[in-house]
Amino acid sequence: MGDHAYRTFARIGAVLGLAAITAVGFAGSSTAAPADRGDDPVVLKGSQLARLTGAAPGKVVGFKWNGKWIQVPVQIDERHTVSARTLYPADADNKYILGTTFDIEVYADPKTRSGADENSNFDADDELVFMGGDSGKAAPTSAVAPAAVAPGSATRVAVDDPVGGGKGYVYLFRSTGNLDPSAGKDYVDYDFKLTKLTSGQNMKDDYGYVNATNPEDSTVTTDSYQLHSTGRWMEDEMKISAGGASDADILDREAVSAGSLNSCGRSEYTFSGNWDLDAVIGNERPDDDDEGTYVAVIDGPVRAVRDFMGANSGPYVESIHKYYADREDKAINVRVHPIPYMYVWTDYSEAAVGMTYRDQLNTGGVTVDGSPDAINSPAPGDVEDGQYFWQQLSGSQGSVTTLVSAQASVIDGDNPPYAGYYLDDVTPTGSKEKQCGGDLKAYGASGFGIDGTFPNTDPNLAPIFVNTRDLSVNRVRYFGGPDETATEAEALRNRVQQPLTGTASKASVKAPTENLKLAIKGKKPKARPGKALRLKVKLSNSGNTASSAVKVCLKGGKLSRRACKTVSTVGSGKAKLLTLKSKVRKGVRGKRIMVTITARSSSSALGRGVLLRVKH
């Protein structure tokens, strides 16, 4: 493939917040309202939702307004600050895990060494997420709060689309009943499985943290795609079902390289402790060390989170995957000594042959066929500071549109340029074309990297390296239907650059109230001793919400038995007619008897006396 395989991007000179990665997406035209951007997550910190902090995560629920309240799924993922060293056991000892440490904010997970959040309630650093497609209209000021929520907790989140100019709303409440935050939906199914763990073992206590293999059989499945992992950094399956795509497995492997693109000394195999699975004879663990730890494994109704650390001499290099219904967001937080040529790319399988590869500078595309292609390489300035670069494979197998970027805390002449990667060659033998595993071929392999030695990013080594900074390599990937084009890819890029925003404010909604009334319908019947008594009753509700179940009864000392009927509900402004049947006692004397009709619901109780004439 030669030099055309490696395309150097211009330096990116702006810091990109991870929130810009987690709250973006695309669906529909550029003028679409947020509700049409169904694959766009909106993520808010607890600090933005003060009216809801302090609630148990399972008690925060979401609704949209569409002429009535419709519950929508929301998810809270807890976060906390921990000492990085505690993410490995105290006895985890190799030449890379040092005694020094630093504080780090991570996802909380009681199944891992991260552990449960010390504050089990929704607090300032926790995240609440919902999908932009679940937003609705603004509720009118006359809207009554949904049932089983605290009206005073009502929080309106305005979702704005800076691309199309649309706006939508999601309303959040504290639940006072048994509402499930999932609203009965599950957009992502994450089946995480460590195959070496036996019955009675668990990930926190029995994971192989140092110099160990930890094979997996883990699958993420949505209505649009399926991904499979065999180890921390190792993925071997990608199937796209969106839009009638073929569901073929088009992935050979997700590749990682550090140090050199001409060797396999550092790869997804060494990072995962699977030295013997790579393609290099003699590249075995006895010559080196490896380590790894899971920070969080979360399977929620809105998204799944796969968060792990460990990359040989970078024990705190962290890879965070967030899986949504139609997309995957990935951020690699680099924490390692100065190291050259850090690259990540996706190597597709032979099943991808016939697909079209295109990118931002090659919009016409080339066919993925395992034969080298000459493509355009960017010159300095082609990618402006802080911009995403798109890459796409599309065909009958579906479409994979990937947007890549990076964030560095300091931009100066010490930073090497960021670079692209593309290789389509079934016999890769050229410079920087080393294949470390899989089928040893390159089909449409494409990704992103650092084209030179980046300064120190490990906080533990800051006293040694004065020139220390932060670095994250970020990727947003969309799984779409067959034969998407550069037009869709460019639109996706625009959405990533200008994400949906969520702004929370107090919402004014009316508290639900039922106002039940009882009345006799028609002419009052006469009471005949020893005979049946039928009383027609009108039960009405002038409140602003439907009632709960109401039990209506007829009773009296002159009646031989109590007569009751239960009405499941009475709508707001509605009424129900009932006939209550009892019997007048024999031997009743006098001209009149008093009976009572009562109505009782979960929140109301009323009664009224009725004087009836006795006919002897």
Stockholm file with secondary structure:
# STOCKHOLM 1.0

chainA/1-616         MGDHAYRTFARIGAVLGLAAITAVGFAGSSTAAPADRGDDPVVLKGSQLARLTGAAPGKVVGFKWNGKWIQVPVQIDERHTVSARTLYPADADNKYILGTTFDIEVYADPKTRSGADENSNFDADDELVFMGGDSGKAAPTSAVAPAAVAPGSATRVAVDDPVGGGKGYVYLFRSTGNLDPSAGKDYVDYDFKLTKLTSGQNMKDDYGYVNATNPEDSTVTTDSYQLHSTGRWMEDEMKISAGGASDADILDREAVSAGSLNSCGRSEYTFSGNWDLDAVIGNERPDDDDEGTYVAVIDGPVRAVRDFMGANSGPYVESIHKYYADREDKAINVRVHPIPYMYVWTDYSEAAVGMTYRDQLNTGGVTVDGSPDAINSPAPGDVEDGQYFWQQLSGSQGSVTTLVSAQASVIDGDNPPYAGYYLDDVTPTGSKEKQCGGDLKAYGASGFGIDGTFPNTDPNLAPIFVNTRDLSVNRVRYFGGPDETATEAEALRNRVQQPLTGTASKASVKAPTENLKLAIKGKKPKARPGKALRLKVKLSNSGNTASSAVKVCLKGGKLSRRACKTVSTVGSGKAKLLTLKSKVRKGVRGKRIMVTITARSSSSALGRGVLLRVKH
#=GR chainA/1-616 SS CGGGGEEECCCCCSCCCTHHHHTCCCCSCTTCCGGGCTTCEEEEEGGGCTTTTTSCGGGEEEEEESSSEEEECCEEECEEEEEGGGGSCTTCCCSSSCSCCCEEEEECBTTSTTBSCSSCSCCTTCEEEEEGGGCBBCCCTTCBCCTTBCGGGCEEEEEECTTTCCEEEEEEEEBSSCCCTTTTCCSCEEECCBTTCCTTCCHHHHCCCBSCCCCBCEEEECSSEEEEEEETTEEEEEEECGGGCCCCBCEEEEEEECSCTTCCSSBHHHHTTCGGGSSCTTCCGGGSCCBCEEEEEEECSSCEEEEEEEETTEEEEEEEEEECSSEEEEEEEECCSSEEEEEEEEEECGGGTTCEEEETTEEEEEECSSSCCCCCCCCTTSSCTTCCEEEEEEETTEEEEEEEEEEESCCSTTSCCEEEEEEEESSCCSTTCCCCSTTSCEEEEEEEEEEEEECBCCGGGTTTCSSBCCEEEEEEEEEECTTCCHHHHHHHHHHHHSCCEEEEEECCCBCCCCCEEEEECSSCCCBCTTSEEEEEEEEEECSSSCCCCEEEEEECTTBSSCEEEEESCCCTTEEEEEEEEEEBCTTCCSSEEEEEEEEECSSCEEEEEEEEEBCC
#=GC SS_cons         CGGGGEEECCCCCSCCCTHHHHTCCCCSCTTCCGGGCTTCEEEEEGGGCTTTTTSCGGGEEEEEESSSEEEECCEEECEEEEEGGGGSCTTCCCSSSCSCCCEEEEECBTTSTTBSCSSCSCCTTCEEEEEGGGCBBCCCTTCBCCTTBCGGGCEEEEEECTTTCCEEEEEEEEBSSCCCTTTTCCSCEEECCBTTCCTTCCHHHHCCCBSCCCCBCEEEECSSEEEEEEETTEEEEEEECGGGCCCCBCEEEEEEECSCTTCCSSBHHHHTTCGGGSSCTTCCGGGSCCBCEEEEEEECSSCEEEEEEEETTEEEEEEEEEECSSEEEEEEEECCSSEEEEEEEEEECGGGTTCEEEETTEEEEEECSSSCCCCCCCCTTSSCTTCCEEEEEEETTEEEEEEEEEEESCCSTTSCCEEEEEEEESSCCSTTCCCCSTTSCEEEEEEEEEEEEECBCCGGGTTTCSSBCCEEEEEEEEEECTTCCHHHHHHHHHHHHSCCEEEEEECCCBCCCCCEEEEECSSCCCBCTTSEEEEEEEEEECSSSCCCCEEEEEECTTBSSCEEEEESCCCTTEEEEEEEEEEBCTTCCSSEEEEEEEEECSSCEEEEEEEEEBCC
//
